[in-house]
Amino acid sequence: MIEAGIWAVTLGISVPAAMLAIECALGLLPRRHGQDMTAAPPPFIVLMPAHDEASGIAQVVAAVMAQLRGCDALVVVADNCTDGTAAIARGLGAVVVERTDPAERGKGHALEFGRDYLASAPSLKGPRVVIVLDADCVPESGALAALASLSQARRAVVQGAYLMEPPPGADAMVRVSCFAFLVKNLVRQSGLQRLAGMTLLQGSGMAFPRATFERMRWTSSLVEDLDMGLDLLLAGLRVVFAETARFTSAASSRQATAGQRRRWEHGMMQTACRYAPRLLAAALRRGRGGLALVALDLLVPPTVLLLLLLVLATILVTAASGFGLALQVLLGVEACLGSALLAAWWYHARAMLPLASLLRIPGYVIWKMPLLAQFVTRRERVWLRTERDP
């Protein structure tokens, strides 16, 4: 009985840790260049929900407008705005529609409104791809065309690489958080694409074939985009990753980052509980191993929680069985995971997270523990907009 319990603990924590290590290792492999690019991207519409974004929307709108051709368009949904968001976007050349409904706030409602507007606007009937972009998210040069091209070539929903960039002078906690975001949204997404042939939606920098977008029904949950992507996979549609299409938001202060991470991670853990069993059942029923791998990805807990569980499991297994096979399995998985995360830092994040900042990782773990504990004591259940730094 004790031996069975030891192996239950060992495998229960080793499987998600090994999944994370494999995703990171595969995500660092050299990418294949341009195989899905078409000669000319199809016409596309950028749909941008925005709520009180006057302080930063000009930079994003200007970056989008610089990438548009005559056949493309930018539509900003100014949702319950009390500032100059609409006027700024309109002045820079965007099509702006304004929505006022204080009883129904949130990105999901804004996207529903925008979808209905696109369906009713005669001048916007032509474009075959719709790209959803947050109003604080700057597309790198060529990112929009890359998304539209890949969506048309694969006839699929496409997620770009949505990253956070620490502002000048950001403290080490924010920098470590941005690195964790990079691992989740770039390295693991690349690895999951190679491993399962499919990926997850992450909220910004998402391209949809027009027919698919018109059938979407958006909700306002903590992680509505993640939920929507999983629903698409369960419906048999394709969601793929465009590693080279980069979209960057500036990270907020430590306090705002804490609220944002709490919302994301509580939402992701709730989604994992709801969707992992459905994905595993669908994988068995349809014989689609990729869905099972997506379920395993969802079951990887937040990295800080995973590391704490690995430490506790190691102590428990050592006390119960000494240096036996179970402990060797745990130590082997931990070594692989540590090497994969170190390689991800070396390859992607040395400038973002200088070597000296790595010494603050224990402090980051302590900083994150209350946010994770609140999943039990004070779970986030309502979407709240992340406060922007002035």
Backbone torsions as a table, in degrees:
resi	resn	phi	psi	omega
1	MET	NA	-44.6	179.0
2	ILE	-63.6	-41.2	179.4
3	GLU	-61.3	-41.5	178.5
4	ALA	-63.9	-40.1	178.4
5	GLY	-64.8	-39.5	178.3
6	ILE	-61.0	-44.0	-178.8
7	TRP	-72.4	-30.2	176.1
8	ALA	-63.8	-44.0	177.7
9	VAL	-64.3	-45.4	-176.7
10	THR	-61.3	-50.1	-177.3
11	LEU	-73.0	-34.6	-179.0
12	GLY	-61.1	-33.0	178.7
13	ILE	-98.2	-26.7	-178.3
14	SER	-71.6	-35.3	-177.3
15	VAL	-63.5	-52.7	177.5
16	PRO	-64.4	-34.8	178.4
17	ALA	-65.5	-41.6	178.0
18	ALA	-66.4	-36.8	177.5
19	MET	-61.4	-44.2	179.2
20	LEU	-63.6	-43.1	179.9
21	ALA	-63.2	-42.0	-179.3
22	ILE	-65.9	-44.5	178.4
23	GLU	-59.3	-44.3	-179.5
24	CYS	-65.1	-42.5	-179.8
25	ALA	-63.2	-46.2	179.4
26	LEU	-68.0	-34.1	-178.8
27	GLY	-69.0	-15.4	179.5
28	LEU	-96.8	-0.8	176.9
29	LEU	-67.0	151.7	177.9
30	PRO	-57.8	137.2	-179.2
31	ARG	-82.4	157.4	176.3
32	ARG	-91.1	134.6	-169.9
33	HIS	-92.1	126.1	160.6
34	GLY	63.7	14.9	-173.8
35	GLN	-69.9	-20.4	-178.3
36	ASP	-109.3	7.5	179.8
37	MET	-77.4	135.8	174.6
38	THR	-94.8	165.9	-177.2
39	ALA	-58.4	-39.6	177.7
40	ALA	-140.1	131.0	178.3
41	PRO	-60.9	147.5	176.5
42	PRO	-69.0	160.5	173.5
43	PRO	-56.9	140.6	-178.3
44	PHE	-140.1	158.4	174.1
45	ILE	-116.9	132.8	170.8
46	VAL	-97.0	120.3	178.7
47	LEU	-106.4	120.2	-171.7
48	MET	-122.4	102.5	172.4
49	PRO	-72.7	139.2	-176.2
50	ALA	-147.0	130.8	175.7
51	HIS	-128.3	111.9	177.7
52	ASP	49.8	57.4	-177.7
53	GLU	-109.8	24.6	-174.7
54	ALA	-58.7	-29.3	-175.7
55	SER	-71.5	-20.8	-174.5
56	GLY	-137.7	-6.0	-172.4
57	ILE	-68.6	-25.6	-177.5
58	ALA	-59.9	-42.4	-179.9
59	GLN	-62.5	-41.7	-177.8
60	VAL	-70.0	-47.0	-180.0
61	VAL	-60.4	-42.8	179.2
62	ALA	-61.9	-41.4	179.5
63	ALA	-65.4	-38.1	178.4
64	VAL	-68.4	-48.4	-177.6
65	MET	-59.3	-32.7	179.5
66	ALA	-67.3	-19.2	-178.8
67	GLN	-101.7	-2.0	-177.3
68	LEU	-87.7	147.2	170.9
69	ARG	-102.9	-178.5	-179.5
70	GLY	-64.1	-25.4	-178.2
71	CYS	-88.8	-3.1	-177.4
72	ASP	-103.8	169.9	-179.8
73	ALA	-153.4	152.8	171.1
74	LEU	-114.9	124.2	177.7
75	VAL	-117.8	118.0	178.5
76	VAL	-101.4	126.5	173.9
77	VAL	-97.7	102.5	178.4
78	ALA	-81.1	101.8	-168.1
79	ASP	-100.9	111.1	177.7
80	ASN	52.6	41.4	-176.7
81	CYS	-81.7	142.7	176.4
82	THR	-118.7	10.4	-179.3
83	ASP	-125.7	-157.0	-175.4
84	GLY	-93.8	21.5	-177.9
85	THR	-52.6	-50.9	-175.7
86	ALA	-63.2	-45.4	-177.8
87	ALA	-64.4	-40.3	-179.6
88	ILE	-64.4	-47.9	-178.7
89	ALA	-64.3	-42.0	179.9
90	ARG	-64.3	-39.6	-179.7
91	GLY	-65.7	-23.4	179.7
92	LEU	-93.5	3.3	173.5
93	GLY	106.8	1.1	179.7
94	ALA	-78.7	151.9	166.4
95	VAL	-79.3	126.7	-175.7
96	VAL	-120.4	129.4	171.6
97	VAL	-120.5	138.7	-175.1
98	GLU	-109.6	137.7	-179.3
99	ARG	-124.9	132.8	178.3
100	THR	-131.2	110.4	177.4
101	ASP	-158.0	84.0	-175.7
102	PRO	-59.0	-22.8	-178.6
103	ALA	-75.3	-22.3	-177.7
104	GLU	-129.3	91.8	-179.8
105	ARG	-103.3	162.1	173.6
106	GLY	119.9	161.0	-174.9
107	LYS	-61.9	-38.7	-179.1
108	GLY	-59.4	-45.0	179.3
109	HIS	-65.3	-38.1	178.8
110	ALA	-64.5	-40.1	179.7
111	LEU	-69.7	-36.3	174.4
112	GLU	-60.2	-44.5	179.1
113	PHE	-63.1	-43.6	179.1
114	GLY	-65.1	-39.9	177.4
115	ARG	-60.7	-44.3	179.5
116	ASP	-65.0	-36.3	178.4
117	TYR	-65.8	-44.0	179.3
118	LEU	-59.9	-38.2	-179.0
119	ALA	-67.9	-25.0	-174.4
120	SER	-101.5	-7.9	-175.3
121	ALA	-92.6	110.9	-177.5
122	PRO	-58.7	-35.0	-177.0
123	SER	-72.3	-10.3	-177.8
124	LEU	-112.9	21.8	-178.5
125	LYS	-76.5	-26.9	-170.2
126	GLY	-73.4	-48.2	-172.9
127	PRO	-54.5	139.4	-174.3
128	ARG	-100.1	-4.9	179.9
129	VAL	-132.5	138.4	175.6
130	VAL	-115.6	126.5	-179.7
131	ILE	-110.0	124.3	177.8
132	VAL	-95.7	126.3	-176.4
133	LEU	-138.0	130.3	177.3
134	ASP	-69.9	154.3	-174.6
135	ALA	-76.7	-4.3	176.0
136	ASP	-114.5	18.9	-169.8
137	CYS	-119.9	113.2	-174.5
138	VAL	-91.8	123.6	176.6
139	PRO	-79.3	134.8	173.6
140	GLU	-70.0	162.3	-178.4
141	SER	-55.0	128.8	177.5
142	GLY	83.2	-3.7	-174.6
143	ALA	-66.1	-40.6	-176.8
144	LEU	-67.4	-44.0	178.0
145	ALA	-62.8	-38.5	179.3
146	ALA	-63.2	-42.9	177.9
147	LEU	-61.7	-48.6	-178.2
148	ALA	-62.3	-41.2	179.7
149	SER	-62.9	-46.3	-177.8
150	LEU	-67.9	-38.1	178.4
151	SER	-61.1	-42.0	179.1
152	GLN	-71.0	-42.4	-177.0
153	ALA	-64.5	-40.7	-177.6
154	ARG	-92.3	-10.4	-172.5
155	ARG	52.0	51.5	-171.1
156	ALA	-142.2	162.6	167.0
157	VAL	-76.7	138.2	-174.7
158	VAL	-125.8	133.6	174.1
159	GLN	-107.3	125.5	173.2
160	GLY	-81.7	177.0	179.7
161	ALA	-85.4	105.0	-175.2
162	TYR	-98.9	113.0	-170.8
163	LEU	-123.4	160.3	174.4
164	MET	-110.8	138.4	-179.7
165	GLU	-118.6	125.0	178.8
166	PRO	-68.5	135.0	178.0
167	PRO	-71.0	162.3	176.8
168	PRO	-55.6	134.5	178.8
169	GLY	82.9	4.4	179.8
170	ALA	-61.9	143.2	-179.5
171	ASP	-77.0	171.1	-172.6
172	ALA	-63.3	-33.0	-179.5
173	MET	-62.2	-44.2	178.9
174	VAL	-65.6	-39.0	179.9
175	ARG	-65.0	-43.0	177.2
176	VAL	-63.7	-39.6	177.8
177	SER	-62.0	-40.4	177.7
178	CYS	-64.8	-36.7	176.5
179	PHE	-65.3	-43.1	177.4
180	ALA	-60.9	-38.3	177.7
181	PHE	-64.7	-39.9	177.9
182	LEU	-63.5	-43.2	178.1
183	VAL	-60.4	-43.5	-178.5
184	LYS	-68.3	-45.8	-167.9
185	ASN	-95.2	-15.7	178.2
186	LEU	-117.7	-59.4	-173.8
187	VAL	-65.9	-50.8	-178.4
188	ARG	-69.0	-36.0	177.2
189	GLN	-61.9	-43.2	177.5
190	SER	-62.3	-43.4	179.6
191	GLY	-64.9	-42.2	179.7
192	LEU	-65.3	-37.8	176.9
193	GLN	-60.8	-44.3	178.9
194	ARG	-68.7	-36.0	-174.7
195	LEU	-79.2	-45.1	-172.1
196	ALA	-109.7	-13.2	-176.8
197	GLY	75.6	14.8	179.8
198	MET	-155.6	168.6	-175.1
199	THR	-149.2	-171.3	-175.0
200	LEU	-112.6	154.4	171.0
201	LEU	-86.0	146.4	-172.9
202	GLN	-130.2	4.8	167.9
203	GLY	113.6	-33.0	-179.6
204	SER	-143.7	149.8	-175.4
205	GLY	72.0	46.5	-178.6
206	MET	-116.6	131.9	179.7
207	ALA	-114.2	135.6	-177.9
208	PHE	-125.9	132.6	166.4
209	PRO	-54.7	141.2	-172.5
210	ARG	-54.3	-43.8	-178.1
211	ALA	-62.9	-37.4	177.8
212	THR	-67.6	-45.2	-178.3
213	PHE	-60.8	-38.8	-178.1
214	GLU	-67.5	-19.5	178.1
215	ARG	-93.3	-6.5	-175.8
216	MET	-68.5	145.0	173.0
217	ARG	-125.7	106.5	-173.6
218	TRP	-87.1	145.9	176.6
219	THR	-119.5	175.6	175.3
220	SER	-119.6	83.0	175.6
221	SER	-112.5	-178.3	-179.4
222	LEU	-63.1	-37.7	-179.3
223	VAL	-135.2	62.1	-173.9
224	GLU	-61.4	-30.9	-178.3
225	ASP	-71.4	-41.3	176.1
226	LEU	-60.7	-46.6	178.5
227	ASP	-59.7	-43.0	-178.9
228	MET	-62.4	-42.9	178.8
229	GLY	-62.5	-39.8	178.5
230	LEU	-67.1	-37.9	175.6
231	ASP	-61.9	-38.5	177.4
232	LEU	-63.2	-43.6	178.9
233	LEU	-63.6	-42.4	179.0
234	LEU	-65.2	-27.4	177.8
235	ALA	-82.4	-0.6	177.5
236	GLY	91.2	6.9	179.0
237	LEU	-88.9	164.1	-175.4
238	ARG	-100.4	137.3	171.7
239	VAL	-127.7	119.0	-176.0
240	VAL	-124.5	167.3	-173.1
241	PHE	-110.7	133.4	174.9
242	ALA	-107.0	92.7	-173.3
243	GLU	-62.8	-32.6	-174.2
244	THR	-86.1	-10.9	179.0
245	ALA	-89.6	100.6	-172.0
246	ARG	-101.4	139.5	177.6
247	PHE	-133.8	129.8	-170.5
248	THR	-127.0	130.4	171.4
249	SER	-111.7	148.3	175.2
250	ALA	-79.0	130.9	177.1
251	ALA	-66.2	152.9	179.8
252	SER	-92.4	-173.3	176.6
253	SER	-64.3	170.5	-179.7
254	ARG	-59.5	-41.4	-178.7
255	GLN	-65.3	-46.0	179.6
256	ALA	-67.1	-37.8	178.0
257	THR	-61.9	-38.8	179.0
258	ALA	-60.5	-46.0	178.7
259	GLY	-63.2	-40.8	179.6
260	GLN	-64.4	-46.9	179.8
261	ARG	-63.4	-39.2	178.6
262	ARG	-61.0	-45.6	179.7
263	ARG	-62.3	-48.1	-178.4
264	TRP	-61.8	-48.9	-171.5
265	GLU	-74.8	-35.5	173.0
266	HIS	-63.9	-41.9	178.5
267	GLY	-63.2	-42.2	-178.8
268	MET	-66.3	-38.3	179.2
269	MET	-68.5	-38.4	175.5
270	GLN	-63.8	-42.0	179.1
271	THR	-64.1	-40.4	178.6
272	ALA	-58.9	-42.5	179.7
273	CYS	-63.8	-36.9	-177.9
274	ARG	-79.4	-39.2	-167.2
275	TYR	-99.7	-28.2	-176.7
276	ALA	-57.7	-46.4	177.6
277	PRO	-61.5	-37.5	179.9
278	ARG	-67.3	-39.3	178.7
279	LEU	-66.6	-41.7	178.8
280	LEU	-64.5	-41.5	178.1
281	ALA	-63.8	-42.7	179.3
282	ALA	-65.4	-37.1	178.4
283	ALA	-62.3	-42.7	179.1
284	LEU	-69.2	-40.9	-176.3
285	ARG	-68.7	-38.2	-174.9
286	ARG	-101.8	-8.2	-176.7
287	GLY	69.7	34.4	-179.2
288	ARG	-110.3	96.1	-177.2
289	GLY	-62.2	-27.2	179.9
290	GLY	-59.3	-36.4	179.0
291	LEU	-65.8	-36.3	177.2
292	ALA	-65.7	-37.9	178.5
293	LEU	-67.8	-35.9	174.8
294	VAL	-63.6	-40.2	177.1
295	ALA	-60.7	-42.4	178.0
296	LEU	-63.8	-37.2	176.3
297	ASP	-61.1	-43.8	179.3
298	LEU	-62.9	-31.1	-176.5
299	LEU	-81.0	-3.5	172.5
300	VAL	-74.7	115.4	-178.1
301	PRO	-71.2	168.1	173.7
302	PRO	-48.9	143.0	-169.4
303	THR	-56.6	-41.0	179.7
304	VAL	-61.9	-45.0	178.6
305	LEU	-63.5	-40.4	178.8
306	LEU	-61.4	-44.6	-179.6
307	LEU	-64.4	-40.1	177.7
308	LEU	-63.7	-41.8	178.6
309	LEU	-65.0	-36.7	177.3
310	LEU	-64.0	-41.7	178.6
311	VAL	-63.5	-46.4	179.8
312	LEU	-63.5	-41.7	179.4
313	ALA	-63.9	-39.7	179.9
314	THR	-63.3	-43.5	178.8
315	ILE	-63.2	-44.6	-177.7
316	LEU	-64.6	-46.8	-177.8
317	VAL	-67.1	-39.2	178.1
318	THR	-62.4	-43.6	-179.7
319	ALA	-66.4	-32.9	-174.9
320	ALA	-85.5	-34.3	-172.1
321	SER	-136.0	2.5	-179.9
322	GLY	67.8	-156.0	-175.9
323	PHE	-84.7	62.8	178.4
324	GLY	-95.4	-168.9	-176.0
325	LEU	-63.7	-38.9	-178.7
326	ALA	-61.0	-44.0	179.4
327	LEU	-66.2	-37.7	178.6
328	GLN	-63.4	-38.6	176.3
329	VAL	-62.1	-47.7	179.6
330	LEU	-58.8	-48.0	-178.4
331	LEU	-64.6	-36.3	178.0
332	GLY	-64.8	-43.3	178.3
333	VAL	-64.7	-42.5	179.8
334	GLU	-62.3	-39.4	178.7
335	ALA	-65.0	-42.0	178.8
336	CYS	-64.9	-42.6	-179.4
337	LEU	-66.2	-45.0	178.5
338	GLY	-60.2	-41.3	179.2
339	SER	-65.3	-40.8	-179.1
340	ALA	-65.6	-43.2	179.3
341	LEU	-67.4	-38.2	177.1
342	LEU	-64.5	-40.4	177.9
343	ALA	-64.6	-38.7	177.9
344	ALA	-63.1	-41.4	176.5
345	TRP	-63.3	-45.9	-177.6
346	TRP	-62.9	-40.5	-174.7
347	TYR	-79.0	-36.6	-170.0
348	HIS	-115.6	-25.4	-160.1
349	ALA	-130.5	17.5	-179.6
350	ARG	-65.7	-34.4	178.3
351	ALA	-74.2	-40.2	179.6
352	MET	-67.2	-38.6	-172.7
353	LEU	-130.4	82.5	-178.8
354	PRO	-56.5	159.7	-175.3
355	LEU	-52.9	-40.1	-178.9
356	ALA	-63.0	-29.3	-179.1
357	SER	-69.4	-23.2	179.8
358	LEU	-62.5	-24.5	178.1
359	LEU	-67.2	-15.5	-179.9
360	ARG	-90.1	-0.3	-178.2
361	ILE	-59.5	-42.8	175.3
362	PRO	-56.5	-38.4	176.4
363	GLY	-65.5	-36.0	176.9
364	TYR	-64.0	-41.0	178.0
365	VAL	-59.4	-45.7	179.4
366	ILE	-63.9	-39.6	178.7
367	TRP	-62.7	-36.7	-176.5
368	LYS	-80.3	-25.4	-173.3
369	MET	-56.9	-44.2	177.9
370	PRO	-63.3	-35.4	179.1
371	LEU	-62.8	-40.5	178.9
372	LEU	-72.0	-39.3	179.7
373	ALA	-62.4	-29.8	-179.3
374	GLN	-68.1	-12.7	173.6
375	PHE	-61.3	-28.1	177.3
376	VAL	-95.2	-43.6	-171.2
377	THR	-87.9	-33.7	-176.3
378	ARG	-152.0	67.9	-172.8
379	ARG	-68.7	136.1	173.7
380	GLU	-67.8	131.5	178.8
381	ARG	-128.7	-14.2	-176.4
382	VAL	-122.4	134.5	177.5
383	TRP	-68.2	131.0	173.7
384	LEU	-128.4	137.3	179.4
385	ARG	-66.6	137.5	176.4
386	THR	-69.8	131.6	179.2
387	GLU	-67.9	137.7	179.4
388	ARG	-91.7	143.7	172.6
389	ASP	-75.1	144.0	178.1
390	PRO	-68.4	NA	NA
